[in-house]
Amino acid sequence: MNGRVLGIELKRSIAPWPGLVVLGGSLAVLFLIDGIWWQGDTGWTAQWTSMALWTRYLLGFWWPLVVGLGAVYGLRDSRSRMAELLTTTPLPAWRRAALPAGATALVLASGFGLLVLVGGVQVALGATTYTSLGWLPISLVAALALVAGAVFGMGVARALPSVLTPPTLTVLLLLLISLLRQNNEGALPSSIAPNRLALLSPVTADPRETLLTLSGSVHLGQTLWLLGLLATGFALLSAATRRARLLAVTPVLAGAALALLILPADPRDTYVVDKAAAALVCDGPVCVTQTNRSHLPELAPSGKDALRVLHDALGDQAPNSVREDTELRALGDDRQLSGDVVLVDFDDPLIAHATGAELTRLLVAQGLAPNCAPRTPWEGGGQVDIPVQSIAASWALSDHQFEPLQSPDAYAYSQRTWADADAAWQRLMAMPPAEQRSRIAEVHAAALSCTGDDALSALTGETSR
């Protein structure tokens, strides 16, 4: 297969379309929709691993479609009524099959590669300073899945030359992916199907934790399965006899059998913590992970200032360090709090872009009244803690007036809450200094134990309403 023949094939067939669908469709989804993939530290341009996982997640849309387009391509000879004529030519069947399969593979690999390049350039130009090649196998397996799926669709259509073959394959794969899809509601992504079967789908869960990546056994098992699928597709595409078509299913069965032996049975062995990314980098008492070490120059001075303020406010009960929150938890679960540490979650929209004095105020608020319910793009918890945190921070920083941690109109339902908070601030400041300190200590203890049902009332010494 020389370049001139390949160029003709690309110009006069639908071979370019699968690659254009993957590239154009993915860019349209990512750039035209303001989705969750733009938010938090797991945004698709925030980190290398999250970029690879988000582009792989999109296979849930494109993989069935690519298989269907491959099947349309595989019907070309039967539609033109040239199948019997081509079998009489001296050119070996596998060489005839190599041209469309090679053209499709080239375009799909190029299209997906350009998508990864677009994301990679944005990650490289972004704020992250952590670089690792651990994301590369995730993207390589995704490219292999697209190529294998398209060639398999071509082979099935050659073996079953019917206009119903492409839509049937597409619908069946959509249903299969839906059944095997992994959800991200638990501490680790999981599926309702057995884990090994779920991993036969190349589609990953949407990333929610920056430190999670796929294990090596997942890469190896999926690669063997997809190579078997590719080999079966090519064998069906080049098969000239019924016996050859029956033998063509051997590679995919062998690949699936080997994959099921290698793929992990437990989600804990599927998504694993990247130890290099999770290693702590510290500046005195302020620590972040390698993944987020770009935040350390801004966080360290604010963290040290906040610890001094907290020591003056809480005395011996004050935390002595500031650390990034790395605990894996199910969606909506309470955070694991400690009185010794101020936990920082860079997915918290209040902290994500805070700098200078604003960041110091937020850290003081977290140290005095840490929120049990997490505040992330996936969870709306912790909003009810913001007024109490605002009062505590204003008190500790000796403000002369109540300073909200966020704009009072950030949440429409909270207007009355902000009014109650301002009234609570006035009542607190009317108390003797010793009583004020006692109320702040009570709120601090209740927040750590996650038992503060009505923190505003506790702050002012009133009976809970």
N, C-alpha and C positions, 0 to 999 in steps of 0.2 A: 504494500500500500504506500504509494508515493504521495508527495505533497499536492501535486496537480489533481490526482484522483480524489484525494480527501477534500480539496477545495471545491471541486464540482459537487461532491456529495453534500457538503455544507450549504451550498447555494441552492441546490435543487431538491432538497428534502426538508422534512420538519425537524431534522436533527438539532438545529439551534434553539428550538422552542423550549425544551425542558430547561436548558441553562438560563435562558432569558426569563422564564417564569420564576425560577429560584432566585435569581439576582434581583430582578425588578420587583417581584412580589414581596420579597423580604425587605428591601429598602423602603418600599411603599408602606408596609406595616410598621416598620421601626421609626420612620421619619414623619409619616403623615398622621400617626395616631399617638397621642400623648398618653402612652400606657405605662404600666408599672415598670417596664424595662428601662425607663429613664430615671427612676427614683431610687434613692438610697445608695449604699455602697455596693450593692449587687446590680447596679444598672449595667446595661450592655456595653457601655464605654467607660465604666469605672475601673474594672480590673480585667486582667487577661483571662482568668478562668471563667468569670461571669460572662465575658464576651463570647467565649467558646460555647458555654452552656446555653445562652440565649439563642445563638444562631442554630444550635442543635435542637433546641426546643421548637423552633419553627418548622422542623421536619414533620411535625404533626399535621401541618397544612400541606406541605409540598411533596412528601414522600409518596402518598397514594396517587397524587396527581402526576408525578413523574413516572410512576409505574404505568398509569393509564396512557400517558403520552407515548411511552415506549411501546405499548401494545398497539397504538395507532400506527406507529412507525413500522412495527413488525407485520402489519397487514398490507404493506405496500405491494409486495409481489402478488399476493392473491387478488388484490383489487385490480391490478393491471393485467391479471390472467397470464402472468409470465412464469409462474412457479414451475410448471412442467418443462417449459423451454429452458429455464436456467439449470435444471437438473441434468440436461443433456450436454451441457458445455464441459470442456475438459478441466476447467478451473475447479480445484477442490472446494467442497462445500464450506469448510472452515474458513477458507480465504474469502469467499463471498460474504460470509457472516462477519468477518473481521472489519469490513469497511463501515457498515452502519453502526456496529457496536463501538468501534474506535471513535467514530465521529461523535456519537452520543456521549461517550465517556469523556472525550476532550472538552466538549462544550459544558457538560455538567461540572467537571472538576474546575474549569476556568470560571464559570459563573459563581460557584460556591467559594472558590478561592478569592475572587474579587470582593465578595461580601465580607469574608474574614479580613481581607486587607483594609477595607473601609473601616471596620470596627477596630482593627489593630492600630491603624494610624491615629484614630481618636484616643485610644487608650494611651499610646505612646506620647501624645501631645497633652494628655491630661495631667492630673495632679499625682497619680500613683507613682511611687518610686520602687515598687516591688516587681521584679521581672523574673519569671520562671518559665521553663518550657513545658511545665506540667499540663498546660492547656492544649498543646499541640496534638496529642493522641485523641483528644475529644473531637477536634475538628477533622482529623484525618479519617476517623471512623465515620463521621458524618458524610464526608465526601465519598467514601467507599459505599456507604448505604445508598446514596443517590445513584451512583453508577450501577451498583448491583441491582437495584430495583428497576431501573430503566431497561437494562439488558434482560432481566428476568421477564419483564412485561413483553419485550420484543419476542423472546423465545416462546412464551405461552401463546402469543398471538400467531406465531408461525405454526405452532402445533395445533392450535384451535382457531382456524381462520374464520372468525365470525364477527360481524359488526357489534355484537353484544359483548365480546371479550373485553375491550377497553373499559366500558362503564362498569361491567361486573367486577373486574379486578379493582377498580378504584373504590367502589362502594364496599367491597369486602375488606379491603385494607383499612378504609376509614372506620368501619365497625370494629375491626381487630385492634386498631390503635386505641380506639375509645375504651375497649375492654381492658387493654393492658396499660393504659395511661397511669402514670405515677402522680399522686397528689402530694402537695407539700404542706399539709396541715400538721403533720407530726414533727417530732424532733428531727427525723430523717424522712426523706421522700419514700413513699411506699405505694403499692398497688393492691387492689382487691384480688388480683390474680396471684398465684404463687410467684415468688420473686424471680426464680429462674426463667419462668415463662414470660414474665413482664419484661425482662431484659432482652428478649429476642426482638423487641421493638427498639429501633435506634433513637426514638424520641425520649428526651430527658425531661425531668420536671423543671419548672421555672425556678431559677436559683433564688434562694432567700437568705442563705448564710454564706458569707464571704470566704469562710475557711473550708468549706466542703468541696471535695472534688471526687471524681470517679476513681475507683481502685484499679490496679493493674489487671486483676483477674477479669474485670468487666471489659476492659479494652481487648484483652486476648480472646475471651469467649465470643464477644460480638464480632471481632475480626474473622474468626474461623467460620462462624455462621454466615456472615455476609460473603465471604469468599466462596463458600459452598453454594450460596444463592446465585452469585455471579457465574460460577462454573456451570450450574444447571441451566441458567438462562442462555449462556453461549452454546452449550451442547444442544439445547432445543432449537436454537436459531440455525445451527449448522446440520441438524439431524436430517437424513434423507430417507430413513426407513422407520417403520414402526418399532422395531427392536431397538434402534438407536434412541428413539424418544423415550422408551421405557428405561433404558440404561441411564438416560440423562438425569433422572431424579436422584441417582446415587450420590452425587456430590452434596446436594442440599440436605439429604438425610444424614449423611456422614458429618457434615458441618454442624447440623443441629444437635446430633448426638454428642459430639465433642464439646460443643458450647454448653450444653446442659450439664456436662460433667465439670466444667471449669467455672461457669458463672456462679456467683455466691447465692446461697439459699436465704441469707438473712440480710435485710436492709442495712444492718450495721457494718456489713462487709462490702456493701455496694457503694455507698457514699461515705467517704472517710475524711478525717481532718487532715489537711495538708500541714504536716508538722513544720516544714520550713516557713510557711506563711503564718503559722500560729505562734512562732517563736517571739518572745517578748523583747522589745527594745525600750530601754528606760533612760530617763533623764532624772536622776534622783528618785523621788517617790512617785513619779509619773511614768506609767508604762502603757505602751500600745503594742499591737502585733506588727510583725514585719509588713503585712499587707497594708496597714494604715500608718506606717511610720512617717509618711508625708505630713500627717497631722501633728506630729510630736513637737516641731519647733513652735507652733502656735499654742498647743495644749500645755506644754511644760511650764512656762511662766504663769499662765492663768491658773493652772492646777496648784502650783506652789503658793500663789497668793490666796487661793480659795482655802487651802489647808490651814494657813495662818488665821484667816477669818473664822474658820470652823473651830479652831482650837480656842480662840477667844470666846466663842459663843457657847461651846459645849464642854470645855475643859477636858477632863480625862476621858470623856465619852466620845470625843471627836475622832473621826477617821484620820488615819496617818498616811494614806496613799490614794492615788488616783489611778484607776486601771480600766482599760477597755473591757467591756462586757463581751465575753466569748462563750458564754454558756449556751449549749444547744437546748432548745425547748420547743414544745409543740406550740402551734399557733394559738395565741390567746392565753397561754399559761403565765402565771405570775413569775416575775424575775426573782432570782435567788439573791437576796440582799444580805449585806454584812455591815456591821457598825464600824469595821476597821477600814473599809474601802469605799471610795466614791466611784460608782460604776458609770462609765461613759459609753453610750451607745451612739455610734456615728450615723445610725439610721433614724435616730430621733430628729424630727424636722426642726426642733428648736436648737439643737446642738450642731446639726450638720454644717451650717455655714456661719456659725457665731465666731466672733474674733474679739480679742482684747477684753475690755471691761465687760462687754456683754457675755462673753464666754465665762469670765470669772463669776459673774452673777449667777449664771446657770449652774455652774459647778457648786457654788455655795448652796443654791436651792436644792440640788441633788443630795448634798451632804446632810442638810438639815431635815428634809422631808422627801426622801427618795420615793419614786413612784413604783408600786408593785406591778401595776398593769403597764405593759410595754407600749411605747409610742413609736410606731414604725409605719411605713407606707402600707403595710398589710394589716395593721391593727390600729384601731382608733382609741385604744385604752390609754389611761393616764391623763386624759384631758381634765377630769375632775380634780386632779391634784395640782394643776397649774395655779389656781388662785391661792391655795395654801402655800405652795412653794414661793409664790410671788411675795406673800406677806412675810414669810420666814427670811427670804433673802433681803428684803427691804429692811427688816429689823436688824439682821446681822451686819449689814453694811451701813447702819446708822443713817439711813435715808430720812429726810424730814417729811417725806410724803410717800404714799403707796405707789410703787412702780411695778406694773404688770410685766411678766416675763414675755408677753406677746401682746399684739394688738388686741384690745377687747372685742373687736368685731371679727376676729379670726374664726370664731364659731358662732353662728347666729343664735343658737339656743342658750348661749352663756351670758347674755346681757344681764339677766337677773342675778346670776352667780357672781358676776363682777361687781354688781352693786352691793351684794351681801359681803363680798370680800372687802370692799372699801369700808363698809360699816364695821366689820370685824377688826380691821386695821385701826380704826379710830378707837374702838373699845380697848384693844390691846395696848395702845400707846398711852391710854389714860391710866393704866395700872402702874403700881410701883415697879421699879426696875427688877427687883428680886422676883416678883410675881410674873413679870414678862419672861424672865429667863426660865422659870419653872414651867410656864405654859409651852415654850418652845421645846424644852426637854421632853415634855409629855408627848407633843406631836412627833418629835423625832423617834421616840420609842414605839409609838403606835404605828408609824410609817414602816419601821424596820420589821415589825411583826405582822404587817399587812392587816391590821385590825382597826384602822381609822375609818369608821363608818361615816362620821360627820366631823371631819377635822376642823372645819371652821368653828363649830360649836365648842369643840375641845380647846381650841386656841383661845377662845374668849371666856371659857369656864361656864358656858351656858349648857342647859340640858338639851340633849339631842332632840331635834324636832322630827 
